[in-house]
Amino acid sequence: MLSVVYLRLVILFILSFLFRIAYFWIDIPVPEQDTLDYQELAINLLNGEGFVSRENWFGFPMYSWRPPVYPAFLASIYFLFGFNNTAVVVVQCLIGATSVVLLWGVMSRINTRAAWLAAVFMSIYEPLISVCSEVMSEALFIFLILLVVWALGGKSRKLPSLVLGGIAVGLCALTRPVGLLLLPSYAIAIYWQVGRSGWRNIAYVIIVTLFVICPWTLRNYQVHGAFVPISTHGGFIVAQSNNFDPAWRKEQGWGIEKEIFWNMPTEIERDRYWWTKGLSFIRDHPLVYAQLIFERLIRFFYIFRPSYNIFFAFIVPFFIMGMWSYGRRADHVLHSTFIAISIFVFCTLLYGSTRFRLPLEPLFIGFGALYIVDKWMQCSKHRVFVFGYVLFHILIWFIEEEMRALVLALLQKLGLK
């Protein structure tokens, strides 16, 4: 029986990898976004200049704007294969296929049928396929999140699992600082499951996580002479996301004017200025801030960005019903808590974006699969509903432009676009 399961997993891994490679070889254009900055950091590391970028910042050195793991990941591939983004994409496709198997591992502890449904759906889930073709941190970050959930989400709380989970949380945070949200999620989950007796497990995970992060924090102190836990990027995001005309409403809203660098030449000055500016706006304009929260929540679940996302649109209602039905159960509470805390932070402090949503979508798929399998087994009427729901979204897909125009017109009329 085990050999059959392993064979199916190997087939699933191979198919998931082939889907991702095929998407890359079709040569569908992907946005660069932060790619150039990551590449410069990787190249400077290989050239012995250290972890610093300048080209995108008017020649001013940026030592801690980005967390270190993804640039180091790129540098290791460039070291082995030369400056070749094809090699990067191939490695990311392997990581993406491994993430599919990890989701199966996470879900198989809960429901075997749901595990296979979730893994198969993730293997063909276009947003999680296309992200492997981008020289961006998402593919690696998604893998690390699933590794954390797999290591810490099971009933076994032996030391090796706690150590692996703590290492993975630390690497998550050093890939994208929002990975730190896994720590309070785990603490809440353990308290929910076993009460105060779980404090030791929580302490182990926190200590290992700090052990992973601290070398980078000490490096930042040596460079800046100030306490920078991970990145100097956070203040900029908070300030640009919380003002009368936030950057996420604009097509090109995330640039930094050269005068900012001349007036505040150090990263620490700029970061503190932006934190103060963003938090002051939140404090001084509560009604505007409340509207921004509502807008960001809509943006987070928006399905027409940049085009109709039929995969996300299909899974989201099943995810909501699944999380409502199962999210408070002991086996699911780590998943649901991490989702809830993440959405709260994204929509109240940062900005509702598909870049923030995407790493959560494997967990969305997991909850959706649980709900579909449970209801599918209970009543044949639900099978008709699922079939009809699929046809409905295929229809929307065919009239995508008309639906997009209708939604945009509605949002503009409500003052939300």
VOGU-3710 file (C-alpha; in Angstrom, 3 decimals, decimal comma):
1> mlsvvylrlv> 0,000/0,000/0,000  2,794/2,416/0,898  4,563/1,675/-2,375  1,401/2,638/-4,280  1,194/5,928/-2,357  4,863/6,676/-3,028  4,409/5,892/-6,725  1,438/8,255/-6,910  3,439/10,967/-5,162  6,322/10,534/-7,599
11> ilfilsflfr> 3,904/10,807/-10,522  2,305/13,877/-8,921  5,719/15,474/-8,423  6,778/14,802/-12,025  3,508/16,133/-13,473  3,661/19,222/-11,249  7,217/19,889/-12,397  6,303/19,384/-16,060  3,341/21,778/-15,815  5,641/24,448/-14,381
21> iayfwidipv> 8,397/23,896/-16,929  5,849/23,895/-19,764  4,537/27,267/-18,611  8,078/28,632/-18,685  8,870/27,215/-22,124  5,665/28,682/-23,559  7,423/31,963/-22,739  4,480/33,833/-21,285  5,750/37,280/-20,189  6,115/37,715/-16,422
31> peqdtldyqe> 6,519/41,019/-14,561  10,004/41,882/-13,302  8,875/43,793/-10,191  11,761/43,384/-7,700  13,823/41,064/-9,910  16,548/43,546/-10,834  17,218/44,389/-7,203  17,456/40,721/-6,242  19,796/40,062/-9,143  22,091/42,942/-8,238
41> lainllngeg> 22,323/41,730/-4,645  23,189/38,214/-5,832  25,831/39,456/-8,271  27,393/41,764/-5,673  27,580/38,851/-3,264  29,423/36,776/-5,860  31,754/39,673/-6,708  32,775/40,083/-3,091  31,054/43,467/-2,635  28,796/42,146/0,106
51> fvsrenwfgf> 25,038/42,325/0,490  24,345/45,720/-1,073  22,433/47,183/-4,019  22,754/50,633/-5,598  21,524/50,660/-9,204  17,821/51,121/-8,381  18,543/53,695/-5,669  20,358/56,529/-7,483  23,725/55,104/-6,438  22,923/55,157/-2,704
61> pmyswrppvy> 23,863/51,868/-1,005  21,014/49,763/0,383  22,352/47,181/2,807  19,204/45,836/4,455  16,320/46,768/2,160  15,856/43,129/1,183  16,039/40,090/3,477  19,012/37,848/2,657  17,673/34,385/1,819  16,365/34,866/-1,727
71> paflasiyfl> 19,390/36,872/-2,970  21,630/34,192/-1,432  19,513/31,539/-3,174  20,041/33,339/-6,502  23,756/33,783/-5,835  24,192/30,052/-5,217  22,521/29,215/-8,556  24,535/31,860/-10,417  27,684/30,476/-8,817  26,913/26,962/-10,079
81> fgfnntavvv> 25,449/27,777/-13,513  26,530/31,331/-14,295  24,200/34,287/-14,668  21,388/32,179/-16,058  17,796/32,753/-15,040  16,727/29,599/-16,857  18,574/27,630/-14,181  16,790/29,709/-11,520  13,398/28,886/-13,021  14,190/25,163/-13,293
91> vqcligatsv> 15,177/25,069/-9,615  12,046/27,008/-8,685  9,932/24,564/-10,704  11,459/21,735/-8,670  10,685/23,660/-5,483  7,136/24,303/-6,687  6,597/20,610/-7,419  7,972/19,752/-3,983  5,511/22,226/-2,469  2,675/20,241/-4,059
101> vllwgvmsri> 3,916/17,085/-2,327  4,305/19,012/0,942  0,677/20,146/0,745  -0,290/16,493/0,331  1,791/15,697/3,429  0,079/18,430/5,423  -3,421/17,396/4,364  -2,911/13,607/4,523  -2,776/13,848/8,323  -6,319/15,195/8,239
111> ntraawlaav> -8,147/13,551/5,339  -6,577/11,363/2,667  -9,156/12,135/-0,029  -8,856/15,856/0,619  -5,064/15,540/0,500  -5,123/14,103/-3,014  -7,728/16,595/-4,211  -5,758/19,532/-2,779  -2,439/18,337/-4,194  -3,837/17,647/-7,667
121> fmsiyeplis> -5,574/21,032/-7,744  -2,396/22,779/-6,592  -0,427/20,985/-9,311  -2,585/22,654/-12,005  -3,296/25,915/-10,122  -2,088/28,502/-12,632  -1,039/31,274/-10,179  1,165/28,780/-8,321  2,540/27,515/-11,642  3,333/30,908/-13,146
131> vcsevmseal> 5,076/32,171/-10,017  7,843/29,606/-10,577  8,782/31,463/-13,774  9,319/34,744/-11,920  12,726/35,577/-10,470  11,028/36,555/-7,245  10,857/35,178/-3,720  7,325/33,729/-3,880  8,124/30,151/-4,967  10,718/29,721/-2,227
141> fiflillvvw> 8,544/31,454/0,372  5,551/29,201/-0,374  7,727/26,111/0,010  9,059/27,332/3,381  5,561/28,105/4,697  4,372/24,612/3,803  7,513/23,161/5,387  6,690/25,016/8,626  3,085/23,818/8,585  4,192/20,251/7,842
151> alggksrklp> 6,845/20,247/10,596  4,770/21,954/13,293  1,200/21,096/12,342  1,235/17,394/13,159  0,385/15,720/16,454  3,989/14,662/16,995  5,848/17,328/18,946  9,237/15,683/19,126  12,352/17,829/19,218  13,488/17,157/15,605
161> slvlggiavg> 10,128/18,430/14,277  10,317/21,511/16,501  13,885/22,237/15,374  12,986/21,796/11,702  9,955/24,021/12,173  11,982/26,718/13,920  14,638/26,673/11,197  11,937/26,932/8,533  10,244/29,855/10,354  13,591/31,650/10,537
171> lcaltrpvgl> 14,242/31,107/6,831  10,678/32,262/6,067  11,288/35,502/7,946  14,635/36,006/6,213  12,898/35,511/2,853  9,989/37,829/3,611  9,615/39,346/7,102  5,886/38,546/7,236  7,036/34,960/7,738  7,446/35,926/11,402
181> lllpsyaiai> 3,655/35,771/11,660  4,089/32,003/11,829  5,401/32,347/15,399  2,254/33,849/17,006  0,187/31,491/14,845  2,037/28,499/16,253  1,825/29,809/19,830  -1,957/30,261/19,528  -2,353/26,838/17,903  -0,413/25,043/20,639
191> ywqvgrsgwr> -2,296/26,886/23,385  -5,566/25,976/21,659  -4,563/22,310/21,450  -2,915/21,581/24,818  -3,176/24,752/26,892  -0,344/26,099/29,014  1,468/22,760/29,007  2,637/23,544/25,479  4,833/26,484/26,533  7,998/24,388/26,202
201> niayviivtl> 7,297/23,540/22,560  6,628/27,202/21,834  9,878/28,186/23,541  11,885/25,634/21,523  10,515/26,934/18,215  11,113/30,581/19,182  14,678/29,873/20,320  15,555/28,023/17,098  13,942/30,781/15,019  15,961/33,449/16,843
211> fvicpwtlrn> 19,099/31,356/16,383  18,516/31,479/12,608  17,663/35,192/12,464  20,166/36,607/14,984  23,303/36,404/12,781  21,566/38,619/10,218  20,364/41,016/12,936  23,928/41,266/14,317  25,232/41,921/10,810  22,683/44,727/10,429
221> yqvhgafvpi> 23,789/46,268/13,722  27,398/46,140/12,568  26,474/47,841/9,273  24,033/50,456/10,569  24,938/50,882/14,243  21,237/50,417/15,007  18,815/47,587/15,733  17,367/46,271/12,464  15,868/42,811/13,072  15,502/41,897/9,379
231> sthggfivaq> 14,778/44,704/6,917  14,545/48,476/6,477  11,706/48,035/3,989  8,794/47,883/6,440  8,456/51,582/7,190  8,241/52,456/3,490  5,419/49,938/2,943  3,499/51,231/5,979  3,864/54,897/4,948  2,967/54,263/1,297
241> snnfdpawrk> -0,002/52,099/2,268  -1,511/54,445/4,844  -2,124/57,952/3,508  -4,798/59,897/1,640  -3,580/58,580/-1,728  -1,914/55,218/-1,026  0,541/53,696/-3,482  -1,561/50,599/-4,047  -4,212/52,719/-5,815  -1,691/53,858/-8,424
251> eqgwgiekei> -0,173/52,142/-11,421  3,339/53,325/-10,447  3,092/54,167/-6,781  6,049/52,440/-5,168  8,950/54,571/-6,390  11,175/56,678/-4,133  12,121/60,201/-5,186  15,814/61,053/-5,299  15,302/63,958/-2,875  14,457/61,470/-0,133
261> fwnmpteier> 17,923/59,975/-0,432  19,621/63,386/-0,408  17,654/64,591/2,615  17,996/61,323/4,547  21,109/59,527/3,305  20,974/56,525/5,672  18,531/53,620/5,591  17,831/53,979/9,302  16,758/57,628/8,954  14,437/56,814/6,080
271> drywwtkgls> 12,967/53,753/7,763  12,189/55,619/11,000  10,768/58,558/9,054  8,421/56,278/7,100  7,300/54,335/10,189  6,524/57,598/11,984  4,683/58,992/8,968  2,549/55,883/8,426  1,642/55,305/12,073  0,898/59,002/12,600
281> firdhplvya> -1,572/58,942/9,719  -3,318/55,906/11,222  -3,589/57,674/14,570  -4,700/61,053/13,208  -7,207/59,911/10,544  -9,177/56,957/11,945  -12,147/57,264/9,574  -9,975/57,398/6,444  -7,931/54,527/7,851  -11,105/52,458/8,374
291> qliferlirf> -12,013/53,002/4,707  -8,503/51,943/3,659  -8,894/48,712/5,631  -12,152/47,973/3,817  -10,579/48,695/0,430  -7,591/46,491/1,177  -9,847/43,625/2,190  -11,638/43,906/-1,157  -8,293/44,049/-2,969  -7,094/40,970/-1,131
301> fyifrpsyni> -9,951/38,872/-2,536  -10,145/40,685/-5,888  -10,332/38,167/-8,760  -9,580/40,457/-11,758  -5,902/41,198/-11,180  -4,467/41,476/-13,771  -6,960/39,226/-15,573  -9,716/36,884/-14,432  -8,203/34,454/-11,931  -10,523/31,504/-12,508
311> ffafivpffi> -8,548/29,249/-10,158  -8,735/31,575/-7,166  -12,341/32,521/-7,932  -13,246/28,828/-7,912  -11,556/27,940/-4,623  -12,321/31,003/-2,483  -15,946/30,214/-1,444  -15,010/26,623/-0,639  -12,042/27,917/1,361  -14,287/30,268/3,351
321> mgmwsygrra> -16,819/27,524/4,082  -14,045/25,054/4,864  -12,272/27,412/7,235  -15,563/28,239/8,958  -16,410/24,539/9,320  -13,006/23,130/10,288  -10,735/26,024/11,223  -11,289/25,678/14,970  -10,455/21,973/15,064  -7,122/21,048/16,627
331> dhvlhstfia> -5,703/19,617/13,374  -6,470/22,811/11,438  -5,945/25,608/13,928  -2,347/26,381/12,887  -3,482/26,809/9,274  -6,517/28,941/10,115  -4,657/31,073/12,660  -1,843/31,846/10,238  -4,353/32,773/7,541  -6,339/34,997/9,921
341> isifvfctll> -3,321/36,804/11,370  -1,818/37,303/7,911  -5,002/38,771/6,430  -5,367/41,041/9,463  -1,825/42,422/9,102  -2,030/42,756/5,324  -5,318/44,643/5,420  -4,691/46,850/8,465  -0,996/47,723/8,191  0,395/46,746/4,771
351> ygstrfrlpl> -1,703/46,422/1,606  -4,077/43,835/0,189  -2,156/42,335/-2,698  -1,990/39,119/-4,682  1,698/38,981/-3,715  0,645/38,670/-0,081  -2,314/36,424/-0,870  -0,485/33,938/-3,075  1,620/32,249/-0,335  -1,606/31,583/1,585
361> eplfigfgal> -3,386/30,022/-1,373  -2,092/26,447/-0,834  -3,757/26,602/2,590  -6,896/28,023/0,951  -6,840/25,019/-1,385  -6,489/22,688/1,594  -9,557/24,049/3,372  -11,509/24,100/0,105  -10,630/20,477/-0,598  -11,749/19,445/2,898
371> yivdkwmqcs> -15,112/21,098/2,408  -15,651/19,669/-1,079  -14,724/16,121/-0,045  -16,848/16,275/3,104  -19,938/17,626/1,379  -19,367/15,509/-1,726  -19,468/12,377/0,419  -22,542/13,532/2,356  -24,953/14,467/-0,399  -25,186/14,034/-4,167
381> khrvfvfgyv> -26,784/17,500/-4,471  -23,447/19,047/-3,593  -21,842/17,282/-6,549  -24,333/19,014/-8,841  -23,511/22,327/-7,157  -19,755/21,867/-7,637  -20,259/20,886/-11,274  -22,477/23,912/-11,869  -20,028/26,183/-10,081  -17,206/25,038/-12,383
391> lfhiliwfie> -19,337/25,723/-15,464  -20,273/29,158/-14,100  -16,621/30,206/-13,820  -15,789/28,830/-17,239  -18,583/31,033/-18,599  -17,147/34,091/-16,812  -13,736/33,203/-18,214  -15,142/33,429/-21,756  -16,655/36,875/-21,116  -13,761/38,063/-18,963
401> eemralvlal> -13,418/41,553/-20,457  -17,108/42,358/-20,062  -17,154/41,118/-16,459  -13,981/43,003/-15,624  -15,439/46,235/-17,017  -18,634/45,698/-15,003  -16,732/45,093/-11,754  -14,446/48,101/-12,316  -17,452/50,332/-13,019  -19,095/49,173/-9,792
411> lqklglk> -15,939/49,777/-7,749  -15,497/53,230/-9,273  -19,094/54,129/-8,489  -18,534/53,113/-4,877  -15,315/55,157/-4,772  -13,168/52,063/-4,252  -11,135/52,237/-7,447
//
